[in-house]
Every structure is written in C-alpha cells, then in structure tokens.
Amino acid sequence: MKIIVRIVIALLALIVIGIVVSFMYIDSIAKAAIQRGATDALGVKTTLASADIGVLGGTFSMSGLRVDNVEGFTSDPFLTLEDGSVAVSLGSLRSDTIEMPHLRLSGIDLAIDRRQGKSNYGTILENVKGDREADDSTPSGDDGPSLVIREVTIRNVTVRASFAPLGGEPTRVTIPIEEISLTDVGAKKPMPVSEVAGVIVQALLSAVVDEGGALLPGDLAGDLGGALSQLGDLSELGVGVTTELGSKAKELLDGVGDLGEEAGKAVEDVGKQLEGIGRDLFPGKEKEEEGGG
C-alpha cells in the first residue's frame, strides 16, 4: 500500500512540475510563434520584446513589436507596435482553431517609403501575397493553430510617408489615424498567425490610401494603391474594415481642400487677367467674334 501511495505522490509531483514548467515557457513559445509568423508573412525580421499569457484568465498581452525595414531603405523600422492585448475563448484553446473575441493593438508607427522607383511597402505586400497564396495552396500544421478573431481594434496609428523623385529632395508627410476596426478576421476561413499579420498590414496601408490619400504625393498614392490592388479587397476574405481618421487628420485634409480651392481661384484669376490682356492687345478681335465674323 505504501508503494502505491508513493507512486501516486510521485505522479502528482511530476504533473505539478510539468504544469509549472509549461507556465514558465508558454510566454516564450507564444513570443516565438508571433515573431516567426510575422517574419514569414512580411519577409523581414520581426521581433517582440515581451509576451505574457494569462492561462487561467484567457488573456494575452504583448509589447515592443518591431518589423524591420526592407533592405536598401533606412535603418528605421517599417512598423513598430507599443502594445497589444487579446481575449481568448478558453474552450477553444485545445482545438486546432483558437477563437478570440477581440484583439486590441495600440501605438503603431508605420513608415512607407518610395524612392528611385522602388518602395518598401511594395516588397512587404509582395511577401504578404506570396505567404497568403502559400497558405491557400499548401496548408501546414507547422504554422501553429489557426485563428478566428471577431474584432480587431487598432488605435493611435502614425503613418510617416516619404517620397523622393529621381534627382529630387524627398517629400515627407505624417498622417495620424485614430482608429481602424476589423471584424471577422478568419471567420470565413481560419488563419494562421502569419496571415493575420498580413491582413493587419494590408488594412493599415489601405486606410492610408482610402482615407488619407489626398495628403500623399500623387505618385506615392497611386503606386501604393496599385500595390494593394494585387492583394484584392479584404472583403474577399470576409473581413470588414472601418476607419476613423480623427480630428487631427481631418484638419490636415481640410487644409489640403482649402489649398486646392485657393489654387483653383488663382488659376481662374490668371485666366481672367490673360483674357483682359488679349482684349487690350486685339480689341478688334472681340468685336469680330461678337458680330459673328
């Protein structure tokens, strides 16, 4: 009897040790999965400063995400994220598909750059397209569990755009975006972490063009829109998107509209002045035209 008791106690001890070890390493496992998934999707090195999983509460938080820039551009990162948090449906943790009621991301800095006919966002989007097509054609368990996220809220986004024409100085524009909301990410078809990363980057860049495109240099806006069109619309993946620029961005857009209106009036005034000069130089011409000659 004593032997059986000792065996039971030993087994319980092993189970407890296993649980403790799992808790110790689960954050590292999650951190590695996010870094690997984002790196695979975007084609550039992605690092995460910290990850924290609350197993009993079904929560996850992360901070210090950094996506390196494309080779050949500045050493500044393409994207940084201050922090993010997730709620997880506990019942789905043991399945191949994890259900998340919401994912909240805050404090994103995004740098888009086009120079000498090349762009960092073009390379990133090409990688997103390739990863998405690979996931569609050859789904693999190596990507980890698939995700369904009912709502993604992205707040406090700062987009820094730079465009340098051939032989010219770069034009730099900063566009603040208050909030981007995505719904039903992976609901149509559950997505691995890599594809979710691609969807979020696509949503960010689409918001820049669709809502803040008037603030961008024309060539950059057109090129970015063309690069995004290669991926198709997010609605094709069953993902809904809404964007709120916020008061700061709206003020910038209003300023652009006022400048355009002033420029139009200036052109009209110049036209009238030229017309007056023409009448002064050729007074007989106007009379001929009025007479039908």
N, C-alpha and C positions, 0 to 999 in steps of 0.2 A: 504493500500500500504506500509506504514511504517513497518507494521508487517512482510510482505513478505520480504522486504529488510533486516530486522533484521534476519529473518530465514536464508536467503541466506548467509548473512555475517557470521552467526554462523556456518553454514555447511562448508563454506570455511575455517573458522578458525579451525574447527575440522579436516578437511582434511590436512591442513598445519601442525597442531600438530602431526597428525598421521604419516605424511611423516618424520618430524623431529625425532620423536621417533623411527621410523623404521631405519633411518640412524644412530641413536645413538646405536642401539642394533644389527645392521646387522653384525658388526665385531665380536661381542660376539657369535652370532649364528653360523657364519662360523667357528670360532675357536673351539666351542664346537663340531661341526659336524666332523671336522678333527680329534680332539682328540678321539672322540667316535669311528669313523670309523677305525682309525689305531689301537686302543686298541682292538677292536673286531677282526680285521684281524690277528694281530700278537700275541694276547693272553697275552700281557704285557702292563703295564701302559704307555700311551703316552701323553706327554704334549706339549703345544705350547705356546711360550712366547707372541707372538702378531700376529694379523691378521688385514689386512686393505683392505677393498673393496672400489674401486672407481666405484660407481654405474654408474655415468654418462659416465665415460670413458671405462667401461667394463674391468677393471683390478682388480687384486687381488695380494697381496703380504703377505708373512708370514716370520717369523724369530724365531729362537730358538726352533726348534722341537727337542724333546728328547724322545727316545724309551728306556725304562728301560731294564736292562739285565734280563735274566731268573733266577729264584730263584735257589740258590745254586752256582752261579758264582759270579764274583767280583761285587762290587757296581758301577763300571764304566758302563755307558750306553751301550746298544747294538749298538745303532745308534744315531748320532746327525746330525742335519742339520742347517747350518748357516742361509741361506735364500732361498726363492723361490718366483717366480712370475708367474702369469697366465694372458693370454689374453682370454677374453670370447666373444663369438658371442652374441651381445645384443639381437638379435631376438629370441634366444633360452632360455633366462632367465625365461620366463613364462611357458615353456614347462616342461614335465617330464624328458627330456633329454637335458642336457646342453652341447653345443658344445664349445670346446676350441681349437683354432688354435695351441697354444703351452703352455707347462708348462716347466719352467726353474728352476732347482734346483742346488745349488752351495754350496760347502764346507761341504761335507759329511764325517764323521768319522765313520767307521764300525769296530766293534770288534768281531771276531769269535774265539771261544774257545772250545777246546776239551780236556777233562781230565777224567781219571778213567772210560773210556768207554762211557762217556756222552758228549753231546755238546749243546751249547746254540743255535746254528743255527738249529740243529735237532728239538728242541722244537718249535722254531719260524716257521719253514717250515711245521711242522705238524699242527700248528694252521692255517697257510695260506691255507693248503689243506682242512681242515675242514670248514673254512669260505667260500672257493670257492665252495665246494660241497653243502653247505647250501644255498648259493645264487642261485645255479643252480636248486636245488630241490624245494625251497620254497621262491621265490622272494617276498620281502616285501617292502611296501611303507615306513616303519619305517627307512629304510636306507637313505632316502632323495632322491633327484633327481639322475638319472644315468648320467654318464659322457662319452663323446667321446672326446679323446684328440688326435689330429692329429700328434703332435710331442712332445716328452718329451726329454729334453736335461739335462743330469746330468754331472756336471763338478767338477773338483778338489775333487776327492774321495781318501781318505786314508784308506786302509784296514790294520788293525792290527790283525795278526793271532797268536794264542798261542796254542801249543800242548804239553801236558805233558803225557809221557808214564807212565805206572804203575811203581811206585817206582823211577821214574827218574825226573830230572830237566826239566822244560818247555823250549821248543824251541820257540823263538819269531821272527816273520818276519813281516816287513812292506812293503806293496805293494801300490805304488801310481798309480792311474788310472786317466788319463787326462780327458776323456770324454766317456760317454755312451749315445747313442741315441736310443730312442724307437719311432716307428711310428705306427699309427692307433690303439692306445690303446682304446678299447671299440668300435671300428668301426664294428667289426663282431657282437658283442653283447654289448650294453651299460653297463657300470659297475658302481656299487655304489662306494663311496669313499673307503670303506674297501677293495674291490677287487683291486682297483687301487694301494693302499698301498702295497698289497701283490705282485702285478706284479712288482712294483719298487724294492722291496726287493729281489725278485727272480732274477731280471735282474742283480742286484748288485752282488749277490752271484755267479750267472752263469758266469759273467765276470771274477771273481776271479779264478774260476776253468778253464774256457776255455782259457783265455789269460795269466793268471799268475800262473797257477797250478804248473809249474816247480819250482817256488820259495817256494812252500809249502812243509812241511814234507810229505812224501809219504802217511802215514796213514791218515793224515788230509785231503789231497786232494782226496783220494779215498772215504773216508767217506762222505765228503761234496758232491762229485759227486753223490754218491748213494742216499743221502737225496734229492737232487734236482731232480733226476730221478723219484721220487714218484709223482712229480707235472706234469710231462710231459714237453714238449718243449713249449716255449711261442708262437711259430709259430702256435700251435694248437688253440690259442686264437686269431689268426690273427695279432699278434704283431711282428713287425720286430725289430731286435736288431743289432746294430753295436757298436764296442768298439775300442777306441784309447787309448792305454796304455800311450803313451808319452815317451819322451826321457829318463827320469829317470828310469822307469820300464824296458825299453829296455836295458839300460846299465846293470841293475841287471840280466836280462835274459842272456845277452851276457856273463856276469861273470860266471853264472852257466854253460853255454855251454863250456867256457874255462876250468873250473874246471873239467867238465866231460871228456873233451878231454885229459887233463893232467893226469887224473886218468887212462884213458884207456892206455895212453902211459906208465904210470908207471907199470900197470899190464903186458903189453907186455914186458917191460924190465925185470921185475921179472921172467916172463916165460922163456925168453932167458937165463937169469942167471941160472935158475934151470936146463934148458936143458944142459948148459955148464957143470954144476956140475955133471950131470948124465953121460955125456960123459967121464969126468975125472975119475969118480968112476968106470964106467963099460965100458972101452974102447973097449973090445971085442964084446960087445952087438951091437954097431953101425955097426961093420963090418959084423956081422951075418945078420943084417937086410938088409944091402946093398947087401949082397950076396944072399939074398932071403931065407936064412936059418931061 
